[in-house]
């Protein structure tokens, strides 16, 4: 679901078993991966482990840097920036800049 002024760069992968929501003026840079599905992690991994899905929401004016990974159920807050190659598994606070693996707050805007 894409709103006004938002864009996906070249070679972005949206593994959308659930919704990927881009609010207004969101930029997702090239080669990023938006992944709305995974497997149950409360048990030993096996071929029969249950599939788990959850929406990803990229809020107004957020920016996802090149080659970032955004995991299932993540909400990237309004005016937040996800740095290049970051791996995001938890919600990103509005007006924050995050980076690393796992992504952590680098600074507040």
C-alpha positions in Angstrom: 0.0 0.0 0.0 1.7 3.2 -1.2 0.7 6.8 -0.5 1.5 10.1 -2.1 5.1 10.9 -2.9 6.6 7.6 -1.8 9.0 5.5 -3.8 10.8 2.2 -3.9 14.3 2.3 -5.4 15.7 -0.1 -7.9 15.9 -3.8 -6.8 14.0 -3.4 -3.6 12.5 -6.7 -2.5 9.1 -6.7 -0.8 8.4 -10.1 0.6 4.8 -9.3 1.3 3.0 -12.2 2.9 1.5 -9.4 5.0 1.1 -5.7 4.0 4.0 -3.4 3.4 2.6 0.1 4.1 4.4 3.2 2.8 2.8 6.4 4.1 3.4 9.9 2.5 6.9 10.9 1.3 8.6 7.6 2.2 11.8 6.7 0.4 13.1 3.1 0.3 16.6 3.1 -1.3 18.0 0.5 -3.7 18.5 -3.1 -2.7 16.6 -2.9 0.6 14.6 -5.9 1.8 11.2 -5.5 3.4 10.3 -8.9 4.9 6.8 -9.5 6.4 7.3 -13.2 7.2 9.4 -15.5 9.3 9.2 -18.7 11.3 8.2 -19.4 14.9 11.2 -18.8 17.2 9.8 -20.3 20.4 10.7 -23.8 19.4 13.5 -25.7 17.8 13.7 -24.9 14.1 12.3 -27.6 11.8 10.7 -27.9 8.4 7.3 -27.8 10.1 7.9 -24.7 12.2 5.0 -22.3 11.8 5.0 -19.4 9.5 4.5 -16.0 11.2 3.5 -12.9 9.3 3.1 -9.2 10.3 2.7 -5.9 8.5 5.5 -3.4 8.0 4.6 0.3 8.3 7.0 3.0 7.1 5.5 6.2 8.5 5.4 9.7 6.9 8.7 11.1 5.7 10.8 8.1 6.7 13.9 7.1 4.7 15.3 3.7 4.4 19.0 3.6 3.4 20.4 1.3 0.7 20.6 -2.4 1.5 18.7 -2.1 4.8 16.7 -5.1 6.1 13.3 -4.3 7.7 11.8 -7.3 9.5 8.2 -8.3 10.0 6.0 -6.3 12.3 8.4 -3.3 12.3 7.0 0.3 12.4 9.5 2.9 11.2 8.4 6.1 12.9 7.6 9.5 11.3 10.7 11.4 10.1 13.0 8.5 11.0 16.1 7.4 9.0 17.3 3.9 8.8 21.0 3.9 7.8 22.5 1.9 4.9 22.9 -1.8 5.6 21.0 -1.6 8.9 19.1 -4.7 10.1 15.9 -3.5 11.8 14.0 -6.0 14.0 12.2 -3.6 16.4 10.2 -0.4 15.9 12.1 2.7 15.1 11.3 5.8 17.2 10.0 8.9 15.3 12.8 11.4 14.4 15.6 9.0 15.1 18.5 7.8 13.0 19.3 4.1 13.4 22.1 2.0 12.1 23.9 -1.3 12.6 23.0 -4.9 13.0 20.8 -5.1 15.0 19.9 -1.4 14.4 20.3 0.9 17.4 19.7 4.7 17.7 22.7 6.7 16.6 21.1 10.1 17.2 17.8 12.0 17.4 16.8 14.6 14.9 
